[in-house]
Amino acid sequence: MTVNMHATPVEWIDPDDAPELNDDFFERADEYLGDKLIRRGRPKAERTKLAITVRYDADVIEAFKATGRGWQTRMNDALKDWLKTHSAA
């Protein structure tokens, strides 16, 4: 006789081991308005950035990375600064 077997064993979870439903739990919980999930986190920026693939010389990347966290933002700012004095074409 064929028996329906679970792919993974079903383990008993003691309800006493459940996390406490405190204020922190509810602060981090998903919030729904009807069926729609209300997204948390940073709102979308007015000017979003594009994810692209580009190749730079290794020494250029190393120089920007050596400046620490935020190096991509600084690289973006350097390119914007260059565009102020040069034609994009």
HTML snippet that shows the backbone in 3Dmol.js (N, CA, C, O; Angstrom):
<script src="https://3Dmol.org/build/3Dmol-min.js"></script>
<div id="view" style="width:600px;height:400px;position:relative"></div>
<script>
const pdb = `
ATOM      1  N   MET A   1       0.834  -1.173   0.000  1.00  0.00           N
ATOM      2  CA  MET A   1       0.000   0.000   0.000  1.00  0.00           C
ATOM      3  C   MET A   1       0.879   1.236   0.000  1.00  0.00           C
ATOM      4  O   MET A   1       1.879   1.299   0.714  1.00  0.00           O
ATOM      5  N   THR A   2       0.503   2.212  -0.798  1.00  0.00           N
ATOM      6  CA  THR A   2       1.283   3.440  -0.891  1.00  0.00           C
ATOM      7  C   THR A   2       0.833   4.414   0.196  1.00  0.00           C
ATOM      8  O   THR A   2      -0.358   4.684   0.353  1.00  0.00           O
ATOM      9  N   VAL A   3       1.787   4.925   0.928  1.00  0.00           N
ATOM     10  CA  VAL A   3       1.491   5.867   2.002  1.00  0.00           C
ATOM     11  C   VAL A   3       2.048   7.225   1.611  1.00  0.00           C
ATOM     12  O   VAL A   3       3.162   7.321   1.097  1.00  0.00           O
ATOM     13  N   ASN A   4       1.273   8.276   1.853  1.00  0.00           N
ATOM     14  CA  ASN A   4       1.728   9.633   1.575  1.00  0.00           C
ATOM     15  C   ASN A   4       2.787  10.024   2.608  1.00  0.00           C
ATOM     16  O   ASN A   4       2.476  10.151   3.792  1.00  0.00           O
ATOM     17  N   MET A   5       4.010  10.211   2.178  1.00  0.00           N
ATOM     18  CA  MET A   5       5.093  10.569   3.089  1.00  0.00           C
ATOM     19  C   MET A   5       5.485  12.029   2.836  1.00  0.00           C
ATOM     20  O   MET A   5       5.527  12.483   1.692  1.00  0.00           O
ATOM     21  N   HIS A   6       5.769  12.748   3.915  1.00  0.00           N
ATOM     22  CA  HIS A   6       6.245  14.116   3.786  1.00  0.00           C
ATOM     23  C   HIS A   6       7.687  14.091   3.285  1.00  0.00           C
ATOM     24  O   HIS A   6       8.461  13.207   3.652  1.00  0.00           O
ATOM     25  N   ALA A   7       8.040  15.047   2.460  1.00  0.00           N
ATOM     26  CA  ALA A   7       9.405  15.132   1.956  1.00  0.00           C
ATOM     27  C   ALA A   7      10.374  15.413   3.098  1.00  0.00           C
ATOM     28  O   ALA A   7      11.508  14.935   3.086  1.00  0.00           O
ATOM     29  N   THR A   8       9.938  16.173   4.065  1.00  0.00           N
ATOM     30  CA  THR A   8      10.755  16.444   5.247  1.00  0.00           C
ATOM     31  C   THR A   8       9.938  16.069   6.465  1.00  0.00           C
ATOM     32  O   THR A   8       8.714  16.191   6.454  1.00  0.00           O
ATOM     33  N   PRO A   9      10.597  15.617   7.508  1.00  0.00           N
ATOM     34  CA  PRO A   9       9.843  15.206   8.692  1.00  0.00           C
ATOM     35  C   PRO A   9       9.125  16.393   9.335  1.00  0.00           C
ATOM     36  O   PRO A   9       9.657  17.502   9.401  1.00  0.00           O
ATOM     37  N   VAL A  10       7.934  16.137   9.794  1.00  0.00           N
ATOM     38  CA  VAL A  10       7.165  17.161  10.490  1.00  0.00           C
ATOM     39  C   VAL A  10       7.510  17.058  11.966  1.00  0.00           C
ATOM     40  O   VAL A  10       7.292  16.021  12.593  1.00  0.00           O
ATOM     41  N   GLU A  11       8.053  18.144  12.521  1.00  0.00           N
ATOM     42  CA  GLU A  11       8.449  18.134  13.917  1.00  0.00           C
ATOM     43  C   GLU A  11       7.434  18.918  14.736  1.00  0.00           C
ATOM     44  O   GLU A  11       6.904  19.935  14.288  1.00  0.00           O
ATOM     45  N   TRP A  12       7.180  18.436  15.918  1.00  0.00           N
ATOM     46  CA  TRP A  12       6.274  19.133  16.826  1.00  0.00           C
ATOM     47  C   TRP A  12       6.966  20.394  17.321  1.00  0.00           C
ATOM     48  O   TRP A  12       8.116  20.351  17.758  1.00  0.00           O
ATOM     49  N   ILE A  13       6.267  21.505  17.250  1.00  0.00           N
ATOM     50  CA  ILE A  13       6.778  22.769  17.769  1.00  0.00           C
ATOM     51  C   ILE A  13       5.931  23.121  18.974  1.00  0.00           C
ATOM     52  O   ILE A  13       4.718  23.297  18.861  1.00  0.00           O
ATOM     53  N   ASP A  14       6.559  23.220  20.105  1.00  0.00           N
ATOM     54  CA  ASP A  14       5.869  23.523  21.351  1.00  0.00           C
ATOM     55  C   ASP A  14       5.401  24.973  21.323  1.00  0.00           C
ATOM     56  O   ASP A  14       6.220  25.873  21.139  1.00  0.00           O
ATOM     57  N   PRO A  15       4.112  25.223  21.500  1.00  0.00           N
ATOM     58  CA  PRO A  15       3.616  26.601  21.489  1.00  0.00           C
ATOM     59  C   PRO A  15       4.262  27.475  22.561  1.00  0.00           C
ATOM     60  O   PRO A  15       4.292  28.699  22.433  1.00  0.00           O
ATOM     61  N   ASP A  16       4.779  26.847  23.617  1.00  0.00           N
ATOM     62  CA  ASP A  16       5.458  27.622  24.658  1.00  0.00           C
ATOM     63  C   ASP A  16       6.782  28.191  24.169  1.00  0.00           C
ATOM     64  O   ASP A  16       7.321  29.112  24.782  1.00  0.00           O
ATOM     65  N   ASP A  17       7.318  27.651  23.061  1.00  0.00           N
ATOM     66  CA  ASP A  17       8.572  28.143  22.497  1.00  0.00           C
ATOM     67  C   ASP A  17       8.349  29.289  21.511  1.00  0.00           C
ATOM     68  O   ASP A  17       9.319  29.832  20.982  1.00  0.00           O
ATOM     69  N   ALA A  18       7.126  29.661  21.258  1.00  0.00           N
ATOM     70  CA  ALA A  18       6.813  30.745  20.319  1.00  0.00           C
ATOM     71  C   ALA A  18       7.354  32.062  20.854  1.00  0.00           C
ATOM     72  O   ALA A  18       7.404  32.268  22.066  1.00  0.00           O
ATOM     73  N   PRO A  19       7.764  32.966  19.946  1.00  0.00           N
ATOM     74  CA  PRO A  19       8.288  34.249  20.414  1.00  0.00           C
ATOM     75  C   PRO A  19       7.187  35.072  21.091  1.00  0.00           C
ATOM     76  O   PRO A  19       6.001  34.935  20.787  1.00  0.00           O
ATOM     77  N   GLU A  20       7.615  35.913  22.000  1.00  0.00           N
ATOM     78  CA  GLU A  20       6.675  36.776  22.708  1.00  0.00           C
ATOM     79  C   GLU A  20       6.173  37.857  21.746  1.00  0.00           C
ATOM     80  O   GLU A  20       6.956  38.451  21.006  1.00  0.00           O
ATOM     81  N   LEU A  21       4.888  38.100  21.766  1.00  0.00           N
ATOM     82  CA  LEU A  21       4.305  39.120  20.902  1.00  0.00           C
ATOM     83  C   LEU A  21       4.356  40.463  21.625  1.00  0.00           C
ATOM     84  O   LEU A  21       3.374  40.915  22.214  1.00  0.00           O
ATOM     85  N   ASN A  22       5.540  41.091  21.561  1.00  0.00           N
ATOM     86  CA  ASN A  22       5.726  42.370  22.241  1.00  0.00           C
ATOM     87  C   ASN A  22       5.661  43.520  21.228  1.00  0.00           C
ATOM     88  O   ASN A  22       5.396  43.292  20.047  1.00  0.00           O
ATOM     89  N   ASP A  23       5.897  44.732  21.680  1.00  0.00           N
ATOM     90  CA  ASP A  23       5.818  45.904  20.797  1.00  0.00           C
ATOM     91  C   ASP A  23       6.811  45.810  19.644  1.00  0.00           C
ATOM     92  O   ASP A  23       6.499  46.210  18.522  1.00  0.00           O
ATOM     93  N   ASP A  24       8.015  45.280  19.915  1.00  0.00           N
ATOM     94  CA  ASP A  24       9.027  45.148  18.869  1.00  0.00           C
ATOM     95  C   ASP A  24       8.544  44.211  17.761  1.00  0.00           C
ATOM     96  O   ASP A  24       8.780  44.473  16.582  1.00  0.00           O
ATOM     97  N   PHE A  25       7.880  43.136  18.129  1.00  0.00           N
ATOM     98  CA  PHE A  25       7.344  42.191  17.146  1.00  0.00           C
ATOM     99  C   PHE A  25       6.366  42.901  16.212  1.00  0.00           C
ATOM    100  O   PHE A  25       6.434  42.730  14.995  1.00  0.00           O
ATOM    101  N   PHE A  26       5.468  43.689  16.770  1.00  0.00           N
ATOM    102  CA  PHE A  26       4.458  44.359  15.953  1.00  0.00           C
ATOM    103  C   PHE A  26       5.041  45.506  15.138  1.00  0.00           C
ATOM    104  O   PHE A  26       4.503  45.839  14.082  1.00  0.00           O
ATOM    105  N   GLU A  27       6.131  46.120  15.606  1.00  0.00           N
ATOM    106  CA  GLU A  27       6.797  47.176  14.834  1.00  0.00           C
ATOM    107  C   GLU A  27       7.390  46.609  13.547  1.00  0.00           C
ATOM    108  O   GLU A  27       7.398  47.276  12.513  1.00  0.00           O
ATOM    109  N   ARG A  28       7.891  45.361  13.620  1.00  0.00           N
ATOM    110  CA  ARG A  28       8.539  44.747  12.464  1.00  0.00           C
ATOM    111  C   ARG A  28       7.574  43.940  11.598  1.00  0.00           C
ATOM    112  O   ARG A  28       7.971  43.456  10.538  1.00  0.00           O
ATOM    113  N   ALA A  29       6.341  43.785  12.011  1.00  0.00           N
ATOM    114  CA  ALA A  29       5.382  42.939  11.284  1.00  0.00           C
ATOM    115  C   ALA A  29       4.951  43.590   9.972  1.00  0.00           C
ATOM    116  O   ALA A  29       4.949  44.815   9.848  1.00  0.00           O
ATOM    117  N   ASP A  30       4.587  42.757   8.994  1.00  0.00           N
ATOM    118  CA  ASP A  30       4.038  43.259   7.738  1.00  0.00           C
ATOM    119  C   ASP A  30       2.675  43.865   8.003  1.00  0.00           C
ATOM    120  O   ASP A  30       1.916  43.376   8.839  1.00  0.00           O
ATOM    121  N   GLU A  31       2.373  44.928   7.288  1.00  0.00           N
ATOM    122  CA  GLU A  31       1.088  45.593   7.462  1.00  0.00           C
ATOM    123  C   GLU A  31       0.323  45.530   6.138  1.00  0.00           C
ATOM    124  O   GLU A  31       0.876  45.815   5.076  1.00  0.00           O
ATOM    125  N   TYR A  32      -0.918  45.163   6.214  1.00  0.00           N
ATOM    126  CA  TYR A  32      -1.756  45.065   5.026  1.00  0.00           C
ATOM    127  C   TYR A  32      -2.905  46.060   5.122  1.00  0.00           C
ATOM    128  O   TYR A  32      -3.445  46.309   6.200  1.00  0.00           O
ATOM    129  N   LEU A  33      -3.263  46.618   3.982  1.00  0.00           N
ATOM    130  CA  LEU A  33      -4.454  47.441   3.859  1.00  0.00           C
ATOM    131  C   LEU A  33      -5.352  46.678   2.894  1.00  0.00           C
ATOM    132  O   LEU A  33      -5.177  46.756   1.678  1.00  0.00           O
ATOM    133  N   GLY A  34      -6.313  45.940   3.439  1.00  0.00           N
ATOM    134  CA  GLY A  34      -7.079  45.002   2.615  1.00  0.00           C
ATOM    135  C   GLY A  34      -6.151  43.882   2.200  1.00  0.00           C
ATOM    136  O   GLY A  34      -5.537  43.240   3.053  1.00  0.00           O
ATOM    137  N   ASP A  35      -6.035  43.633   0.891  1.00  0.00           N
ATOM    138  CA  ASP A  35      -5.141  42.596   0.372  1.00  0.00           C
ATOM    139  C   ASP A  35      -3.782  43.141  -0.023  1.00  0.00           C
ATOM    140  O   ASP A  35      -2.903  42.376  -0.419  1.00  0.00           O
ATOM    141  N   LYS A  36      -3.591  44.461   0.077  1.00  0.00           N
ATOM    142  CA  LYS A  36      -2.356  45.088  -0.389  1.00  0.00           C
ATOM    143  C   LYS A  36      -1.346  45.223   0.751  1.00  0.00           C
ATOM    144  O   LYS A  36      -1.659  45.743   1.822  1.00  0.00           O
ATOM    145  N   LEU A  37      -0.117  44.738   0.491  1.00  0.00           N
ATOM    146  CA  LEU A  37       0.969  44.846   1.456  1.00  0.00           C
ATOM    147  C   LEU A  37       1.501  46.274   1.436  1.00  0.00           C
ATOM    148  O   LEU A  37       1.844  46.799   0.377  1.00  0.00           O
ATOM    149  N   ILE A  38       1.568  46.891   2.590  1.00  0.00           N
ATOM    150  CA  ILE A  38       2.120  48.232   2.703  1.00  0.00           C
ATOM    151  C   ILE A  38       3.633  48.080   2.830  1.00  0.00           C
ATOM    152  O   ILE A  38       4.122  47.473   3.783  1.00  0.00           O
ATOM    153  N   ARG A  39       4.366  48.627   1.877  1.00  0.00           N
ATOM    154  CA  ARG A  39       5.827  48.498   1.856  1.00  0.00           C
ATOM    155  C   ARG A  39       6.463  49.421   2.884  1.00  0.00           C
ATOM    156  O   ARG A  39       6.032  50.558   3.076  1.00  0.00           O
ATOM    157  N   ARG A  40       7.488  48.912   3.535  1.00  0.00           N
ATOM    158  CA  ARG A  40       8.250  49.696   4.502  1.00  0.00           C
ATOM    159  C   ARG A  40       9.587  50.063   3.894  1.00  0.00           C
ATOM    160  O   ARG A  40       9.923  49.648   2.785  1.00  0.00           O
ATOM    161  N   GLY A  41      10.329  50.833   4.627  1.00  0.00           N
ATOM    162  CA  GLY A  41      11.680  51.155   4.195  1.00  0.00           C
ATOM    163  C   GLY A  41      11.759  52.510   3.536  1.00  0.00           C
ATOM    164  O   GLY A  41      10.847  53.330   3.639  1.00  0.00           O
ATOM    165  N   ARG A  42      12.850  52.725   2.868  1.00  0.00           N
ATOM    166  CA  ARG A  42      13.128  54.001   2.236  1.00  0.00           C
ATOM    167  C   ARG A  42      12.166  54.239   1.080  1.00  0.00           C
ATOM    168  O   ARG A  42      11.989  53.359   0.237  1.00  0.00           O
ATOM    169  N   PRO A  43      11.540  55.417   1.024  1.00  0.00           N
ATOM    170  CA  PRO A  43      10.668  55.698  -0.114  1.00  0.00           C
ATOM    171  C   PRO A  43      11.487  55.861  -1.393  1.00  0.00           C
ATOM    172  O   PRO A  43      12.684  56.140  -1.332  1.00  0.00           O
ATOM    173  N   LYS A  44      10.857  55.690  -2.529  1.00  0.00           N
ATOM    174  CA  LYS A  44      11.557  55.833  -3.797  1.00  0.00           C
ATOM    175  C   LYS A  44      12.044  57.271  -3.955  1.00  0.00           C
ATOM    176  O   LYS A  44      11.341  58.224  -3.620  1.00  0.00           O
ATOM    177  N   ALA A  45      13.244  57.400  -4.466  1.00  0.00           N
ATOM    178  CA  ALA A  45      13.833  58.708  -4.682  1.00  0.00           C
ATOM    179  C   ALA A  45      13.173  59.383  -5.883  1.00  0.00           C
ATOM    180  O   ALA A  45      12.625  58.723  -6.765  1.00  0.00           O
ATOM    181  N   GLU A  46      13.240  60.720  -5.894  1.00  0.00           N
ATOM    182  CA  GLU A  46      12.695  61.451  -7.044  1.00  0.00           C
ATOM    183  C   GLU A  46      13.450  61.072  -8.311  1.00  0.00           C
ATOM    184  O   GLU A  46      12.853  60.890  -9.372  1.00  0.00           O
ATOM    185  N   ARG A  47      14.770  60.954  -8.189  1.00  0.00           N
ATOM    186  CA  ARG A  47      15.597  60.563  -9.327  1.00  0.00           C
ATOM    187  C   ARG A  47      16.218  59.217  -8.992  1.00  0.00           C
ATOM    188  O   ARG A  47      17.159  59.143  -8.202  1.00  0.00           O
ATOM    189  N   THR A  48      15.699  58.160  -9.584  1.00  0.00           N
ATOM    190  CA  THR A  48      16.243  56.837  -9.328  1.00  0.00           C
ATOM    191  C   THR A  48      17.485  56.614 -10.183  1.00  0.00           C
ATOM    192  O   THR A  48      17.681  57.286 -11.195  1.00  0.00           O
ATOM    193  N   LYS A  49      18.306  55.680  -9.775  1.00  0.00           N
ATOM    194  CA  LYS A  49      19.529  55.375 -10.502  1.00  0.00           C
ATOM    195  C   LYS A  49      19.321  54.117 -11.334  1.00  0.00           C
ATOM    196  O   LYS A  49      18.464  53.288 -11.027  1.00  0.00           O
ATOM    197  N   LEU A  50      20.111  53.990 -12.381  1.00  0.00           N
ATOM    198  CA  LEU A  50      20.039  52.829 -13.259  1.00  0.00           C
ATOM    199  C   LEU A  50      21.158  51.861 -12.907  1.00  0.00           C
ATOM    200  O   LEU A  50      22.296  52.272 -12.679  1.00  0.00           O
ATOM    201  N   ALA A  51      20.837  50.592 -12.863  1.00  0.00           N
ATOM    202  CA  ALA A  51      21.854  49.565 -12.670  1.00  0.00           C
ATOM    203  C   ALA A  51      22.372  49.170 -14.051  1.00  0.00           C
ATOM    204  O   ALA A  51      21.615  48.686 -14.892  1.00  0.00           O
ATOM    205  N   ILE A  52      23.665  49.381 -14.274  1.00  0.00           N
ATOM    206  CA  ILE A  52      24.273  49.048 -15.567  1.00  0.00           C
ATOM    207  C   ILE A  52      25.561  48.282 -15.337  1.00  0.00           C
ATOM    208  O   ILE A  52      26.047  48.194 -14.209  1.00  0.00           O
ATOM    209  N   THR A  53      26.109  47.735 -16.394  1.00  0.00           N
ATOM    210  CA  THR A  53      27.406  47.087 -16.329  1.00  0.00           C
ATOM    211  C   THR A  53      28.380  47.960 -17.106  1.00  0.00           C
ATOM    212  O   THR A  53      28.124  48.321 -18.254  1.00  0.00           O
ATOM    213  N   VAL A  54      29.488  48.293 -16.477  1.00  0.00           N
ATOM    214  CA  VAL A  54      30.483  49.148 -17.110  1.00  0.00           C
ATOM    215  C   VAL A  54      31.866  48.670 -16.679  1.00  0.00           C
ATOM    216  O   VAL A  54      32.013  48.095 -15.601  1.00  0.00           O
ATOM    217  N   ARG A  55      32.868  48.900 -17.502  1.00  0.00           N
ATOM    218  CA  ARG A  55      34.224  48.452 -17.186  1.00  0.00           C
ATOM    219  C   ARG A  55      35.124  49.674 -16.970  1.00  0.00           C
ATOM    220  O   ARG A  55      35.143  50.602 -17.778  1.00  0.00           O
ATOM    221  N   TYR A  56      35.871  49.648 -15.855  1.00  0.00           N
ATOM    222  CA  TYR A  56      36.844  50.685 -15.534  1.00  0.00           C
ATOM    223  C   TYR A  56      38.186  50.015 -15.292  1.00  0.00           C
ATOM    224  O   TYR A  56      38.253  48.824 -14.986  1.00  0.00           O
ATOM    225  N   ASP A  57      39.253  50.791 -15.433  1.00  0.00           N
ATOM    226  CA  ASP A  57      40.586  50.265 -15.104  1.00  0.00           C
ATOM    227  C   ASP A  57      40.619  49.919 -13.618  1.00  0.00           C
ATOM    228  O   ASP A  57      39.982  50.577 -12.795  1.00  0.00           O
ATOM    229  N   ALA A  58      41.374  48.874 -13.297  1.00  0.00           N
ATOM    230  CA  ALA A  58      41.450  48.401 -11.912  1.00  0.00           C
ATOM    231  C   ALA A  58      41.966  49.484 -10.966  1.00  0.00           C
ATOM    232  O   ALA A  58      41.488  49.595  -9.836  1.00  0.00           O
ATOM    233  N   ASP A  59      42.947  50.293 -11.422  1.00  0.00           N
ATOM    234  CA  ASP A  59      43.498  51.319 -10.537  1.00  0.00           C
ATOM    235  C   ASP A  59      42.479  52.411 -10.217  1.00  0.00           C
ATOM    236  O   ASP A  59      42.526  53.001  -9.137  1.00  0.00           O
ATOM    237  N   VAL A  60      41.564  52.685 -11.136  1.00  0.00           N
ATOM    238  CA  VAL A  60      40.507  53.677 -10.879  1.00  0.00           C
ATOM    239  C   VAL A  60      39.566  53.147  -9.800  1.00  0.00           C
ATOM    240  O   VAL A  60      39.237  53.867  -8.856  1.00  0.00           O
ATOM    241  N   ILE A  61      39.138  51.914  -9.931  1.00  0.00           N
ATOM    242  CA  ILE A  61      38.238  51.312  -8.943  1.00  0.00           C
ATOM    243  C   ILE A  61      38.931  51.218  -7.590  1.00  0.00           C
ATOM    244  O   ILE A  61      38.333  51.549  -6.567  1.00  0.00           O
ATOM    245  N   GLU A  62      40.179  50.774  -7.572  1.00  0.00           N
ATOM    246  CA  GLU A  62      40.920  50.664  -6.310  1.00  0.00           C
ATOM    247  C   GLU A  62      41.031  52.014  -5.609  1.00  0.00           C
ATOM    248  O   GLU A  62      40.914  52.097  -4.386  1.00  0.00           O
ATOM    249  N   ALA A  63      41.260  53.070  -6.389  1.00  0.00           N
ATOM    250  CA  ALA A  63      41.390  54.409  -5.792  1.00  0.00           C
ATOM    251  C   ALA A  63      40.084  54.839  -5.135  1.00  0.00           C
ATOM    252  O   ALA A  63      40.102  55.389  -4.034  1.00  0.00           O
ATOM    253  N   PHE A  64      38.962  54.599  -5.784  1.00  0.00           N
ATOM    254  CA  PHE A  64      37.682  54.976  -5.196  1.00  0.00           C
ATOM    255  C   PHE A  64      37.337  54.078  -4.007  1.00  0.00           C
ATOM    256  O   PHE A  64      36.834  54.563  -2.993  1.00  0.00           O
ATOM    257  N   LYS A  65      37.604  52.767  -4.123  1.00  0.00           N
ATOM    258  CA  LYS A  65      37.321  51.858  -3.016  1.00  0.00           C
ATOM    259  C   LYS A  65      38.163  52.189  -1.786  1.00  0.00           C
ATOM    260  O   LYS A  65      37.726  51.977  -0.655  1.00  0.00           O
ATOM    261  N   ALA A  66      39.362  52.704  -2.006  1.00  0.00           N
ATOM    262  CA  ALA A  66      40.261  53.040  -0.901  1.00  0.00           C
ATOM    263  C   ALA A  66      39.695  54.177  -0.050  1.00  0.00           C
ATOM    264  O   ALA A  66      40.120  54.373   1.088  1.00  0.00           O
ATOM    265  N   THR A  67      38.743  54.922  -0.598  1.00  0.00           N
ATOM    266  CA  THR A  67      38.145  56.029   0.166  1.00  0.00           C
ATOM    267  C   THR A  67      37.071  55.540   1.125  1.00  0.00           C
ATOM    268  O   THR A  67      36.528  56.341   1.886  1.00  0.00           O
ATOM    269  N   GLY A  68      36.747  54.249   1.113  1.00  0.00           N
ATOM    270  CA  GLY A  68      35.808  53.676   2.076  1.00  0.00           C
ATOM    271  C   GLY A  68      34.389  53.565   1.550  1.00  0.00           C
ATOM    272  O   GLY A  68      34.121  53.678   0.354  1.00  0.00           O
ATOM    273  N   ARG A  69      33.476  53.334   2.522  1.00  0.00           N
ATOM    274  CA  ARG A  69      32.059  53.170   2.167  1.00  0.00           C
ATOM    275  C   ARG A  69      31.560  54.396   1.413  1.00  0.00           C
ATOM    276  O   ARG A  69      31.970  55.522   1.693  1.00  0.00           O
ATOM    277  N   GLY A  70      30.667  54.160   0.451  1.00  0.00           N
ATOM    278  CA  GLY A  70      30.114  55.251  -0.342  1.00  0.00           C
ATOM    279  C   GLY A  70      30.947  55.582  -1.565  1.00  0.00           C
ATOM    280  O   GLY A  70      30.741  56.615  -2.203  1.00  0.00           O
ATOM    281  N   TRP A  71      31.893  54.703  -1.896  1.00  0.00           N
ATOM    282  CA  TRP A  71      32.778  54.998  -3.020  1.00  0.00           C
ATOM    283  C   TRP A  71      32.028  55.098  -4.339  1.00  0.00           C
ATOM    284  O   TRP A  71      32.424  55.874  -5.209  1.00  0.00           O
ATOM    285  N   GLN A  72      30.952  54.332  -4.510  1.00  0.00           N
ATOM    286  CA  GLN A  72      30.200  54.405  -5.755  1.00  0.00           C
ATOM    287  C   GLN A  72      29.484  55.746  -5.877  1.00  0.00           C
ATOM    288  O   GLN A  72      29.382  56.303  -6.970  1.00  0.00           O
ATOM    289  N   THR A  73      28.994  56.259  -4.765  1.00  0.00           N
ATOM    290  CA  THR A  73      28.352  57.575  -4.768  1.00  0.00           C
ATOM    291  C   THR A  73      29.376  58.644  -5.104  1.00  0.00           C
ATOM    292  O   THR A  73      29.089  59.555  -5.881  1.00  0.00           O
ATOM    293  N   ARG A  74      30.575  58.543  -4.525  1.00  0.00           N
ATOM    294  CA  ARG A  74      31.623  59.517  -4.835  1.00  0.00           C
ATOM    295  C   ARG A  74      32.043  59.425  -6.293  1.00  0.00           C
ATOM    296  O   ARG A  74      32.349  60.444  -6.912  1.00  0.00           O
ATOM    297  N   MET A  75      32.061  58.220  -6.852  1.00  0.00           N
ATOM    298  CA  MET A  75      32.407  58.058  -8.259  1.00  0.00           C
ATOM    299  C   MET A  75      31.325  58.700  -9.130  1.00  0.00           C
ATOM    300  O   MET A  75      31.632  59.353 -10.127  1.00  0.00           O
ATOM    301  N   ASN A  76      30.068  58.513  -8.751  1.00  0.00           N
ATOM    302  CA  ASN A  76      28.962  59.129  -9.470  1.00  0.00           C
ATOM    303  C   ASN A  76      29.074  60.655  -9.417  1.00  0.00           C
ATOM    304  O   ASN A  76      28.875  61.335 -10.423  1.00  0.00           O
ATOM    305  N   ASP A  77      29.398  61.187  -8.226  1.00  0.00           N
ATOM    306  CA  ASP A  77      29.555  62.639  -8.065  1.00  0.00           C
ATOM    307  C   ASP A  77      30.710  63.169  -8.908  1.00  0.00           C
ATOM    308  O   ASP A  77      30.611  64.257  -9.475  1.00  0.00           O
ATOM    309  N   ALA A  78      31.811  62.408  -8.997  1.00  0.00           N
ATOM    310  CA  ALA A  78      32.962  62.820  -9.802  1.00  0.00           C
ATOM    311  C   ALA A  78      32.581  62.889 -11.280  1.00  0.00           C
ATOM    312  O   ALA A  78      32.995  63.808 -11.988  1.00  0.00           O
ATOM    313  N   LEU A  79      31.803  61.929 -11.738  1.00  0.00           N
ATOM    314  CA  LEU A  79      31.357  61.945 -13.139  1.00  0.00           C
ATOM    315  C   LEU A  79      30.404  63.117 -13.400  1.00  0.00           C
ATOM    316  O   LEU A  79      30.478  63.755 -14.450  1.00  0.00           O
ATOM    317  N   LYS A  80      29.512  63.398 -12.447  1.00  0.00           N
ATOM    318  CA  LYS A  80      28.614  64.545 -12.592  1.00  0.00           C
ATOM    319  C   LYS A  80      29.410  65.842 -12.641  1.00  0.00           C
ATOM    320  O   LYS A  80      29.105  66.736 -13.429  1.00  0.00           O
ATOM    321  N   ASP A  81      30.433  65.940 -11.795  1.00  0.00           N
ATOM    322  CA  ASP A  81      31.274  67.126 -11.756  1.00  0.00           C
ATOM    323  C   ASP A  81      31.992  67.315 -13.095  1.00  0.00           C
ATOM    324  O   ASP A  81      32.108  68.435 -13.593  1.00  0.00           O
ATOM    325  N   TRP A  82      32.470  66.212 -13.671  1.00  0.00           N
ATOM    326  CA  TRP A  82      33.143  66.264 -14.965  1.00  0.00           C
ATOM    327  C   TRP A  82      32.179  66.757 -16.045  1.00  0.00           C
ATOM    328  O   TRP A  82      32.577  67.523 -16.923  1.00  0.00           O
ATOM    329  N   LEU A  83      30.930  66.328 -15.990  1.00  0.00           N
ATOM    330  CA  LEU A  83      29.947  66.737 -16.990  1.00  0.00           C
ATOM    331  C   LEU A  83      29.635  68.238 -16.943  1.00  0.00           C
ATOM    332  O   LEU A  83      29.190  68.806 -17.940  1.00  0.00           O
ATOM    333  N   LYS A  84      29.863  68.878 -15.799  1.00  0.00           N
ATOM    334  CA  LYS A  84      29.613  70.312 -15.690  1.00  0.00           C
ATOM    335  C   LYS A  84      30.547  71.118 -16.591  1.00  0.00           C
ATOM    336  O   LYS A  84      30.189  72.201 -17.053  1.00  0.00           O
ATOM    337  N   THR A  85      31.736  70.591 -16.836  1.00  0.00           N
ATOM    338  CA  THR A  85      32.727  71.320 -17.628  1.00  0.00           C
ATOM    339  C   THR A  85      32.992  70.705 -18.991  1.00  0.00           C
ATOM    340  O   THR A  85      33.781  71.246 -19.766  1.00  0.00           O
ATOM    341  N   HIS A  86      32.361  69.604 -19.294  1.00  0.00           N
ATOM    342  CA  HIS A  86      32.568  68.929 -20.565  1.00  0.00           C
ATOM    343  C   HIS A  86      31.229  68.592 -21.217  1.00  0.00           C
ATOM    344  O   HIS A  86      30.220  68.415 -20.533  1.00  0.00           O
ATOM    345  N   SER A  87      31.233  68.507 -22.520  1.00  0.00           N
ATOM    346  CA  SER A  87      30.030  68.118 -23.248  1.00  0.00           C
ATOM    347  C   SER A  87      29.858  66.603 -23.154  1.00  0.00           C
ATOM    348  O   SER A  87      30.819  65.846 -23.287  1.00  0.00           O
ATOM    349  N   ALA A  88      28.631  66.182 -22.925  1.00  0.00           N
ATOM    350  CA  ALA A  88      28.358  64.748 -22.848  1.00  0.00           C
ATOM    351  C   ALA A  88      28.550  64.074 -24.185  1.00  0.00           C
ATOM    352  O   ALA A  88      28.798  62.870 -24.239  1.00  0.00           O
ATOM    353  N   ALA A  89      28.441  64.818 -25.254  1.00  0.00           N
ATOM    354  CA  ALA A  89      28.627  64.261 -26.594  1.00  0.00           C
ATOM    355  C   ALA A  89      30.087  64.215 -26.879  1.00  0.00           C
ATOM    356  O   ALA A  89      30.492  63.779 -27.957  1.00  0.00           O
TER     357      ALA A  89
END
`;
const viewer = $3Dmol.createViewer("view");
viewer.addModel(pdb, "pdb");
viewer.setStyle({}, {cartoon: {color: "spectrum"}});
viewer.zoomTo();
viewer.render();
</script>
